[in-house]
Amino acid sequence: MTQGRPLYQFPATKFVTNSPWRQWWHLLSEVVEIGFALLRGDLQHAATEAEDVGCSKETFQRILSGLGADIEMAREEVIAGHIERGYYV
């Protein structure tokens, strides 16, 4: 666990058997849905789609983890980079 947080916030989905490419395309489509919601001015739908992005991202990470990627290490690298750049308030 990084920073006392669980690695995942969402339960595993049945899509963990997707290929990394298929899940990446799905993740991209979810991000596009946020854009469409924002264009319509529907902030609640944008917020819902952002949560869907989070779930799809975790599914992608689970797929990568099953193929050997160290997701906790990736998170730590991102946090360290953000600290170095002063992104956190």
C-alpha positions in Angstrom: 0.0 0.0 0.0 1.2 3.4 -0.9 0.7 6.2 1.6 -1.6 4.0 3.6 -4.1 3.7 0.7 -5.4 0.4 -0.7 -4.0 -0.3 -4.1 -7.5 -0.4 -5.7 -10.7 1.4 -4.8 -13.1 -0.6 -7.0 -13.9 -4.3 -7.1 -12.4 -6.3 -9.9 -14.5 -6.4 -13.0 -15.1 -9.3 -15.5 -13.0 -7.3 -18.0 -9.7 -8.2 -16.3 -9.3 -10.8 -19.0 -9.2 -8.1 -21.7 -6.0 -7.6 -23.6 -4.1 -4.4 -22.5 -4.9 -2.8 -25.9 -8.6 -3.5 -25.6 -8.8 -2.1 -22.1 -6.7 0.9 -23.1 -9.2 1.7 -25.9 -12.0 1.3 -23.5 -10.3 3.7 -21.0 -9.8 6.2 -23.8 -13.5 6.0 -24.7 -14.5 6.7 -21.1 -12.3 9.8 -21.1 -14.0 11.0 -24.3 -17.4 10.6 -22.6 -16.2 13.1 -19.9 -15.5 15.6 -22.7 -19.0 15.1 -24.2 -20.6 15.6 -20.8 -18.6 18.8 -20.2 -19.6 20.1 -23.7 -23.2 19.6 -22.7 -22.6 21.3 -19.4 -23.6 18.2 -17.5 -21.2 18.3 -14.6 -22.9 15.5 -12.7 -22.5 13.2 -15.7 -18.9 14.3 -16.1 -18.3 13.4 -12.5 -19.9 10.0 -13.0 -17.8 9.3 -16.1 -14.7 10.4 -14.2 -15.5 7.6 -11.6 -16.0 5.2 -14.5 -12.5 6.2 -15.8 -11.2 5.3 -12.4 -12.7 1.9 -12.5 -11.5 1.3 -16.1 -8.0 2.5 -15.1 -7.9 0.0 -12.2 -9.1 -2.8 -14.6 -6.2 -1.8 -16.9 -3.8 -1.9 -13.9 -5.0 -5.3 -12.9 -4.4 -6.5 -16.5 -0.9 -5.1 -16.5 -0.2 -6.5 -13.0 -1.3 -10.0 -14.2 1.3 -9.6 -17.0 4.1 -8.6 -14.5 3.9 -4.9 -14.0 4.4 -3.6 -10.4 1.4 -1.2 -9.9 2.4 -0.2 -6.5 5.9 0.8 -7.8 4.2 2.8 -10.6 2.1 4.7 -8.1 5.1 5.4 -5.9 7.0 6.7 -8.9 4.1 9.0 -9.9 3.7 10.4 -6.3 7.5 11.0 -6.1 7.5 12.8 -9.4 4.5 15.0 -8.2 6.3 15.8 -5.0 9.4 16.7 -6.9 7.4 19.1 -9.1 5.5 20.6 -6.2 2.1 19.5 -7.4 0.6 18.8 -4.0 -0.8 21.6 -1.8 
